[in-house]
Amino acid sequence: MLKQVDVLRGLLDIDVPVHGVLCFAEADWPLIGCSFTTCGVQACWPSKLSSQFEAEGLSSAPT
């Protein structure tokens, strides 16, 4: 994931933030308890990611 994020940052001609996210659609989150971030990569579930997009004002967020 970190290499993919770096490649994407290198390809962009504009300065925009690029973040790595692993979104697990069928994960059993009660075992983990919550989303987490490690090495700058967030692991979460779809509704958590969608609510983050909405909070940041990104109207084209995936659902």
Biopython code that builds the backbone (N, CA, C, O; Angstrom):
import numpy as np
from Bio.PDB.StructureBuilder import StructureBuilder

atoms = [
    (1, "MET", "N", (0.821, -1.183, 0.000)),
    (1, "MET", "CA", (0.000, 0.000, 0.000)),
    (1, "MET", "C", (0.869, 1.253, 0.000)),
    (1, "MET", "O", (0.581, 2.203, -0.728)),
    (2, "LEU", "N", (1.921, 1.266, 0.802)),
    (2, "LEU", "CA", (2.755, 2.464, 0.891)),
    (2, "LEU", "C", (3.429, 2.770, -0.443)),
    (2, "LEU", "O", (3.561, 3.933, -0.824)),
    (3, "LYS", "N", (3.852, 1.727, -1.150)),
    (3, "LYS", "CA", (4.464, 1.937, -2.469)),
    (3, "LYS", "C", (3.428, 2.494, -3.453)),
    (3, "LYS", "O", (3.744, 3.388, -4.237)),
    (4, "GLN", "N", (2.206, 1.978, -3.418)),
    (4, "GLN", "CA", (1.151, 2.460, -4.308)),
    (4, "GLN", "C", (0.828, 3.925, -4.041)),
    (4, "GLN", "O", (0.611, 4.693, -4.979)),
    (5, "VAL", "N", (0.793, 4.315, -2.784)),
    (5, "VAL", "CA", (0.529, 5.715, -2.425)),
    (5, "VAL", "C", (1.649, 6.595, -2.965)),
    (5, "VAL", "O", (1.386, 7.656, -3.532)),
    (6, "ASP", "N", (2.901, 6.162, -2.793)),
    (6, "ASP", "CA", (4.039, 6.940, -3.294)),
    (6, "ASP", "C", (4.012, 7.072, -4.811)),
    (6, "ASP", "O", (4.309, 8.142, -5.343)),
    (7, "VAL", "N", (3.659, 5.995, -5.514)),
    (7, "VAL", "CA", (3.570, 6.042, -6.979)),
    (7, "VAL", "C", (2.506, 7.041, -7.403)),
    (7, "VAL", "O", (2.740, 7.845, -8.305)),
    (8, "LEU", "N", (1.345, 7.001, -6.770)),
    (8, "LEU", "CA", (0.264, 7.924, -7.116)),
    (8, "LEU", "C", (0.671, 9.370, -6.850)),
    (8, "LEU", "O", (0.406, 10.249, -7.669)),
    (9, "ARG", "N", (1.305, 9.618, -5.722)),
    (9, "ARG", "CA", (1.777, 10.976, -5.430)),
    (9, "ARG", "C", (2.733, 11.465, -6.510)),
    (9, "ARG", "O", (2.688, 12.634, -6.894)),
    (10, "GLY", "N", (3.603, 10.578, -7.007)),
    (10, "GLY", "CA", (4.555, 10.944, -8.050)),
    (10, "GLY", "C", (3.903, 11.211, -9.392)),
    (10, "GLY", "O", (4.436, 11.976, -10.196)),
    (11, "LEU", "N", (2.752, 10.589, -9.649)),
    (11, "LEU", "CA", (2.058, 10.762, -10.928)),
    (11, "LEU", "C", (1.227, 12.031, -11.001)),
    (11, "LEU", "O", (0.966, 12.541, -12.090)),
    (12, "LEU", "N", (0.807, 12.546, -9.848)),
    (12, "LEU", "CA", (-0.063, 13.714, -9.830)),
    (12, "LEU", "C", (0.716, 14.984, -10.142)),
    (12, "LEU", "O", (1.803, 15.206, -9.607)),
    (13, "ASP", "N", (0.154, 15.811, -11.007)),
    (13, "ASP", "CA", (0.767, 17.091, -11.351)),
    (13, "ASP", "C", (0.330, 18.210, -10.415)),
    (13, "ASP", "O", (0.846, 19.325, -10.491)),
    (14, "ILE", "N", (-0.623, 17.912, -9.531)),
    (14, "ILE", "CA", (-1.122, 18.929, -8.606)),
    (14, "ILE", "C", (-0.840, 18.471, -7.172)),
    (14, "ILE", "O", (-0.649, 17.283, -6.911)),
    (15, "ASP", "N", (-0.818, 19.415, -6.273)),
    (15, "ASP", "CA", (-0.542, 19.119, -4.874)),
    (15, "ASP", "C", (-1.849, 18.827, -4.141)),
    (15, "ASP", "O", (-2.538, 19.746, -3.698)),
    (16, "VAL", "N", (-2.182, 17.563, -4.019)),
    (16, "VAL", "CA", (-3.370, 17.135, -3.281)),
    (16, "VAL", "C", (-2.947, 16.044, -2.298)),
    (16, "VAL", "O", (-2.009, 15.294, -2.571)),
    (17, "PRO", "N", (-3.624, 15.952, -1.168)),
    (17, "PRO", "CA", (-3.269, 14.897, -0.221)),
    (17, "PRO", "C", (-3.676, 13.521, -0.751)),
    (17, "PRO", "O", (-4.770, 13.359, -1.291)),
    (18, "VAL", "N", (-2.814, 12.557, -0.600)),
    (18, "VAL", "CA", (-3.086, 11.175, -0.992)),
    (18, "VAL", "C", (-2.894, 10.308, 0.244)),
    (18, "VAL", "O", (-1.842, 10.352, 0.882)),
    (19, "HIS", "N", (-3.913, 9.518, 0.579)),
    (19, "HIS", "CA", (-3.866, 8.667, 1.765)),
    (19, "HIS", "C", (-4.186, 7.233, 1.382)),
    (19, "HIS", "O", (-5.031, 6.990, 0.520)),
    (20, "GLY", "N", (-3.521, 6.296, 2.012)),
    (20, "GLY", "CA", (-3.824, 4.884, 1.800)),
    (20, "GLY", "C", (-4.933, 4.439, 2.731)),
    (20, "GLY", "O", (-4.918, 4.744, 3.924)),
    (21, "VAL", "N", (-5.904, 3.708, 2.175)),
    (21, "VAL", "CA", (-7.015, 3.195, 2.978)),
    (21, "VAL", "C", (-7.330, 1.772, 2.535)),
    (21, "VAL", "O", (-7.446, 1.496, 1.341)),
    (22, "LEU", "N", (-7.467, 0.882, 3.494)),
    (22, "LEU", "CA", (-7.965, -0.460, 3.241)),
    (22, "LEU", "C", (-9.369, -0.520, 3.815)),
    (22, "LEU", "O", (-9.563, -0.378, 5.022)),
    (23, "CYS", "N", (-10.343, -0.729, 2.947)),
    (23, "CYS", "CA", (-11.738, -0.743, 3.369)),
    (23, "CYS", "C", (-12.269, -2.169, 3.223)),
    (23, "CYS", "O", (-12.376, -2.680, 2.108)),
    (24, "PHE", "N", (-12.596, -2.802, 4.328)),
    (24, "PHE", "CA", (-13.028, -4.193, 4.347)),
    (24, "PHE", "C", (-14.548, -4.270, 4.438)),
    (24, "PHE", "O", (-15.131, -3.962, 5.477)),
    (25, "ALA", "N", (-15.178, -4.680, 3.353)),
    (25, "ALA", "CA", (-16.638, -4.689, 3.265)),
    (25, "ALA", "C", (-17.279, -5.770, 4.128)),
    (25, "ALA", "O", (-18.368, -5.556, 4.661)),
    (26, "GLU", "N", (-16.645, -6.906, 4.278)),
    (26, "GLU", "CA", (-17.258, -8.027, 4.989)),
    (26, "GLU", "C", (-16.529, -8.381, 6.284)),
    (26, "GLU", "O", (-16.651, -9.506, 6.767)),
    (27, "ALA", "N", (-15.779, -7.447, 6.849)),
    (27, "ALA", "CA", (-15.008, -7.723, 8.059)),
    (27, "ALA", "C", (-15.905, -7.827, 9.288)),
    (27, "ALA", "O", (-16.960, -7.196, 9.348)),
    (28, "ASP", "N", (-15.486, -8.621, 10.262)),
    (28, "ASP", "CA", (-16.203, -8.762, 11.525)),
    (28, "ASP", "C", (-15.585, -7.787, 12.526)),
    (28, "ASP", "O", (-14.756, -8.178, 13.348)),
    (29, "TRP", "N", (-15.992, -6.513, 12.456)),
    (29, "TRP", "CA", (-15.366, -5.452, 13.231)),
    (29, "TRP", "C", (-15.498, -5.579, 14.745)),
    (29, "TRP", "O", (-14.642, -5.054, 15.457)),
    (30, "PRO", "N", (-16.518, -6.244, 15.277)),
    (30, "PRO", "CA", (-16.550, -6.359, 16.739)),
    (30, "PRO", "C", (-15.302, -7.053, 17.304)),
    (30, "PRO", "O", (-14.932, -6.807, 18.452)),
    (31, "LEU", "N", (-14.661, -7.902, 16.526)),
    (31, "LEU", "CA", (-13.437, -8.549, 17.009)),
    (31, "LEU", "C", (-12.307, -7.539, 17.180)),
    (31, "LEU", "O", (-11.506, -7.652, 18.107)),
    (32, "ILE", "N", (-12.242, -6.556, 16.292)),
    (32, "ILE", "CA", (-11.188, -5.553, 16.347)),
    (32, "ILE", "C", (-11.615, -4.395, 17.239)),
    (32, "ILE", "O", (-10.808, -3.879, 18.012)),
    (33, "GLY", "N", (-12.849, -3.992, 17.141)),
    (33, "GLY", "CA", (-13.371, -2.937, 17.989)),
    (33, "GLY", "C", (-13.530, -1.601, 17.303)),
    (33, "GLY", "O", (-14.492, -0.886, 17.581)),
    (34, "CYS", "N", (-12.614, -1.237, 16.411)),
    (34, "CYS", "CA", (-12.720, 0.060, 15.755)),
    (34, "CYS", "C", (-11.773, 0.109, 14.559)),
    (34, "CYS", "O", (-10.978, -0.804, 14.339)),
    (35, "SER", "N", (-11.875, 1.184, 13.800)),
    (35, "SER", "CA", (-10.927, 1.372, 12.717)),
    (35, "SER", "C", (-9.569, 1.729, 13.322)),
    (35, "SER", "O", (-9.484, 2.162, 14.471)),
    (36, "PHE", "N", (-8.519, 1.544, 12.539)),
    (36, "PHE", "CA", (-7.194, 1.866, 13.040)),
    (36, "PHE", "C", (-6.310, 2.313, 11.886)),
    (36, "PHE", "O", (-6.620, 2.072, 10.720)),
    (37, "THR", "N", (-5.210, 2.963, 12.225)),
    (37, "THR", "CA", (-4.238, 3.417, 11.241)),
    (37, "THR", "C", (-2.873, 2.892, 11.646)),
    (37, "THR", "O", (-2.485, 2.970, 12.811)),
    (38, "THR", "N", (-2.149, 2.356, 10.672)),
    (38, "THR", "CA", (-0.794, 1.904, 10.902)),
    (38, "THR", "C", (0.076, 2.301, 9.722)),
    (38, "THR", "O", (-0.311, 2.088, 8.573)),
    (39, "CYS", "N", (1.211, 2.860, 9.977)),
    (39, "CYS", "CA", (2.145, 3.338, 8.940)),
    (39, "CYS", "C", (1.464, 4.311, 7.974)),
    (39, "CYS", "O", (1.822, 4.379, 6.799)),
    (40, "GLY", "N", (0.489, 5.055, 8.474)),
    (40, "GLY", "CA", (-0.205, 6.029, 7.644)),
    (40, "GLY", "C", (-1.313, 5.455, 6.777)),
    (40, "GLY", "O", (-1.895, 6.177, 5.968)),
    (41, "VAL", "N", (-1.617, 4.169, 6.931)),
    (41, "VAL", "CA", (-2.683, 3.520, 6.165)),
    (41, "VAL", "C", (-3.823, 3.197, 7.119)),
    (41, "VAL", "O", (-3.631, 2.531, 8.136)),
    (42, "GLN", "N", (-5.013, 3.679, 6.776)),
    (42, "GLN", "CA", (-6.187, 3.442, 7.611)),
    (42, "GLN", "C", (-6.880, 2.158, 7.190)),
    (42, "GLN", "O", (-7.018, 1.889, 5.997)),
    (43, "ALA", "N", (-7.316, 1.369, 8.155)),
    (43, "ALA", "CA", (-8.139, 0.189, 7.907)),
    (43, "ALA", "C", (-9.502, 0.449, 8.542)),
    (43, "ALA", "O", (-9.588, 0.800, 9.719)),
    (44, "CYS", "N", (-10.570, 0.276, 7.755)),
    (44, "CYS", "CA", (-11.907, 0.583, 8.259)),
    (44, "CYS", "C", (-12.956, -0.180, 7.472)),
    (44, "CYS", "O", (-12.622, -1.038, 6.655)),
    (45, "TRP", "N", (-14.214, 0.125, 7.711)),
    (45, "TRP", "CA", (-15.344, -0.480, 7.024)),
    (45, "TRP", "C", (-16.027, 0.598, 6.188)),
    (45, "TRP", "O", (-15.782, 1.783, 6.411)),
    (46, "PRO", "N", (-16.894, 0.214, 5.213)),
    (46, "PRO", "CA", (-17.467, 1.183, 4.263)),
    (46, "PRO", "C", (-18.197, 2.365, 4.889)),
    (46, "PRO", "O", (-17.978, 3.499, 4.461)),
    (47, "SER", "N", (-19.046, 2.152, 5.874)),
    (47, "SER", "CA", (-19.801, 3.282, 6.434)),
    (47, "SER", "C", (-18.886, 4.256, 7.172)),
    (47, "SER", "O", (-19.148, 5.459, 7.185)),
    (48, "LYS", "N", (-17.831, 3.757, 7.777)),
    (48, "LYS", "CA", (-16.863, 4.629, 8.447)),
    (48, "LYS", "C", (-16.149, 5.503, 7.420)),
    (48, "LYS", "O", (-15.980, 6.702, 7.639)),
    (49, "LEU", "N", (-15.732, 4.915, 6.308)),
    (49, "LEU", "CA", (-15.047, 5.663, 5.260)),
    (49, "LEU", "C", (-15.988, 6.694, 4.637)),
    (49, "LEU", "O", (-15.586, 7.830, 4.386)),
    (50, "SER", "N", (-17.229, 6.301, 4.390)),
    (50, "SER", "CA", (-18.213, 7.209, 3.815)),
    (50, "SER", "C", (-18.458, 8.409, 4.732)),
    (50, "SER", "O", (-18.542, 9.543, 4.260)),
    (51, "SER", "N", (-18.571, 8.166, 6.029)),
    (51, "SER", "CA", (-18.813, 9.277, 6.960)),
    (51, "SER", "C", (-17.607, 10.217, 7.024)),
    (51, "SER", "O", (-17.775, 11.415, 7.254)),
    (52, "GLN", "N", (-16.405, 9.697, 6.826)),
    (52, "GLN", "CA", (-15.219, 10.557, 6.801)),
    (52, "GLN", "C", (-15.229, 11.449, 5.562)),
    (52, "GLN", "O", (-14.892, 12.630, 5.642)),
    (53, "PHE", "N", (-15.617, 10.881, 4.413)),
    (53, "PHE", "CA", (-15.735, 11.687, 3.195)),
    (53, "PHE", "C", (-16.751, 12.808, 3.395)),
    (53, "PHE", "O", (-16.493, 13.955, 3.032)),
    (54, "GLU", "N", (-17.895, 12.481, 3.967)),
    (54, "GLU", "CA", (-18.934, 13.478, 4.196)),
    (54, "GLU", "C", (-18.453, 14.565, 5.150)),
    (54, "GLU", "O", (-18.733, 15.744, 4.935)),
    (55, "ALA", "N", (-17.731, 14.181, 6.200)),
    (55, "ALA", "CA", (-17.231, 15.150, 7.172)),
    (55, "ALA", "C", (-16.222, 16.108, 6.535)),
    (55, "ALA", "O", (-16.105, 17.261, 6.951)),
    (56, "GLU", "N", (-15.495, 15.625, 5.526)),
    (56, "GLU", "CA", (-14.508, 16.477, 4.846)),
    (56, "GLU", "C", (-15.113, 17.239, 3.678)),
    (56, "GLU", "O", (-14.409, 17.974, 2.985)),
    (57, "GLY", "N", (-16.431, 17.070, 3.451)),
    (57, "GLY", "CA", (-17.114, 17.810, 2.416)),
    (57, "GLY", "C", (-16.894, 17.273, 1.011)),
    (57, "GLY", "O", (-17.048, 18.012, 0.038)),
    (58, "LEU", "N", (-16.538, 16.005, 0.890)),
    (58, "LEU", "CA", (-16.358, 15.397, -0.431)),
    (58, "LEU", "C", (-17.672, 14.801, -0.883)),
    (58, "LEU", "O", (-18.097, 13.761, -0.378)),
    (59, "SER", "N", (-18.310, 15.450, -1.824)),
    (59, "SER", "CA", (-19.660, 15.035, -2.219)),
    (59, "SER", "C", (-19.691, 13.781, -3.061)),
    (59, "SER", "O", (-20.741, 13.145, -3.149)),
    (60, "SER", "N", (-18.597, 13.395, -3.681)),
    (60, "SER", "CA", (-18.582, 12.216, -4.553)),
    (60, "SER", "C", (-18.063, 10.988, -3.801)),
    (60, "SER", "O", (-17.403, 10.133, -4.392)),
    (61, "ALA", "N", (-18.356, 10.897, -2.516)),
    (61, "ALA", "CA", (-17.873, 9.791, -1.704)),
    (61, "ALA", "C", (-18.550, 8.485, -2.104)),
    (61, "ALA", "O", (-19.730, 8.479, -2.454)),
    (62, "PRO", "N", (-17.799, 7.366, -2.055)),
    (62, "PRO", "CA", (-18.416, 6.078, -2.343)),
    (62, "PRO", "C", (-19.370, 5.682, -1.229)),
    (62, "PRO", "O", (-19.209, 6.111, -0.087)),
    (63, "THR", "N", (-20.356, 4.871, -1.555)),
    (63, "THR", "CA", (-21.297, 4.423, -0.533)),
    (63, "THR", "C", (-21.297, 2.918, -0.453)),
    (63, "THR", "O", (-22.028, 2.343, 0.353)),
]
sb = StructureBuilder()
sb.init_structure("model")
sb.init_model(0)
sb.init_chain("A")
sb.init_seg("    ")
for serial, (resi, resn, name, xyz) in enumerate(atoms, 1):
    if name == "N":
        sb.init_residue(resn, " ", resi, " ")
    sb.init_atom(name, np.array(xyz, "f"), 0.0, 1.0, " ", f" {name:<3s}", serial, name[0])
structure = sb.get_structure()
